[in-house]
Amino acid sequence: MEKKISDLTVIELKSLAYDELAKIELCQNNLRALNQEITNRLQPQSNQLSGNFDSPPTATTETV
């Protein structure tokens, strides 16, 4: 038998709220990791586009 939210006790409601909060925190951590990866991947591209190189370019067979 399925319980309705109105059938839950205050303790059960608080428990569910705590579980949902844990899910939110996990999602926030996942989003931070994803955003960090995006930032890391875009960083070299923005350096190339703006000409801000951390080190001088080196000659390769493709550039010679």
Sine and cosine of phi, psi and omega as CSV:
sin_phi,cos_phi,sin_psi,cos_psi,sin_omega,cos_omega
0.00,0.00,0.72,-0.69,-0.04,-1.00
-1.00,0.05,0.73,-0.68,0.03,-1.00
-1.00,0.04,0.63,-0.78,0.12,-0.99
-1.00,0.00,0.40,-0.92,-0.01,-1.00
-0.87,0.49,-0.53,0.85,0.01,-1.00
-0.94,0.33,-0.27,0.96,0.02,-1.00
-1.00,0.04,-0.20,0.98,-0.07,-1.00
-0.98,0.21,0.52,-0.86,0.09,-1.00
-0.98,0.21,0.22,-0.98,0.04,-1.00
-0.88,0.48,-0.65,0.76,0.03,-1.00
-0.88,0.48,-0.69,0.72,0.02,-1.00
-0.91,0.42,-0.63,0.78,0.04,-1.00
-0.90,0.43,-0.68,0.73,0.04,-1.00
-0.90,0.44,-0.62,0.78,0.03,-1.00
-0.89,0.45,-0.70,0.71,0.04,-1.00
-0.90,0.43,-0.64,0.76,0.03,-1.00
-0.88,0.47,-0.66,0.75,0.03,-1.00
-0.89,0.45,-0.68,0.74,0.05,-1.00
-0.88,0.48,-0.66,0.75,0.01,-1.00
-0.92,0.39,-0.61,0.79,0.05,-1.00
-0.89,0.46,-0.64,0.77,0.04,-1.00
-0.89,0.46,-0.63,0.78,0.04,-1.00
-0.91,0.42,-0.65,0.76,0.03,-1.00
-0.88,0.48,-0.71,0.70,-0.01,-1.00
-0.89,0.46,-0.63,0.78,0.05,-1.00
-0.90,0.44,-0.69,0.72,0.03,-1.00
-0.89,0.46,-0.65,0.76,0.03,-1.00
-0.89,0.46,-0.67,0.74,0.04,-1.00
-0.90,0.44,-0.65,0.76,0.04,-1.00
-0.89,0.45,-0.67,0.74,0.02,-1.00
-0.90,0.43,-0.63,0.77,0.05,-1.00
-0.87,0.49,-0.70,0.72,0.01,-1.00
-0.90,0.44,-0.68,0.73,0.02,-1.00
-0.90,0.43,-0.70,0.71,0.01,-1.00
-0.90,0.43,-0.60,0.80,0.05,-1.00
-0.91,0.42,-0.66,0.75,0.03,-1.00
-0.90,0.43,-0.66,0.75,0.05,-1.00
-0.88,0.48,-0.71,0.70,0.02,-1.00
-0.87,0.49,-0.70,0.71,0.01,-1.00
-0.89,0.47,-0.63,0.78,-0.02,-1.00
-0.96,0.28,-0.52,0.85,-0.01,-1.00
-0.99,0.13,-0.40,0.92,-0.05,-1.00
-0.83,0.56,-0.79,0.61,0.02,-1.00
-0.88,0.48,-0.59,0.81,0.01,-1.00
-0.90,0.43,-0.68,0.73,-0.01,-1.00
-0.93,0.38,-0.55,0.83,0.07,-1.00
-0.91,0.41,-0.65,0.76,0.00,-1.00
-0.93,0.38,-0.65,0.76,-0.04,-1.00
-0.94,0.35,-0.59,0.81,-0.06,-1.00
-1.00,-0.04,-0.21,0.98,0.00,-1.00
0.99,0.16,0.24,0.97,0.03,-1.00
-1.00,0.00,1.00,0.00,-0.02,-1.00
-1.00,-0.09,0.66,-0.75,0.05,-1.00
-0.97,0.26,-0.47,0.88,0.02,-1.00
-0.64,-0.77,0.39,-0.92,-0.02,-1.00
-0.91,0.41,0.52,-0.85,0.02,-1.00
-0.91,0.41,0.49,-0.87,0.04,-1.00
-0.92,-0.38,0.51,-0.86,-0.01,-1.00
-0.97,0.23,0.70,-0.72,0.12,-0.99
-0.78,-0.62,0.11,-0.99,0.00,-1.00
-0.90,0.44,-0.43,0.90,0.00,-1.00
-0.97,0.24,-0.44,0.90,-0.06,-1.00
-0.98,-0.17,-0.13,0.99,-0.04,-1.00
-1.00,-0.08,0.00,0.00,0.00,0.00
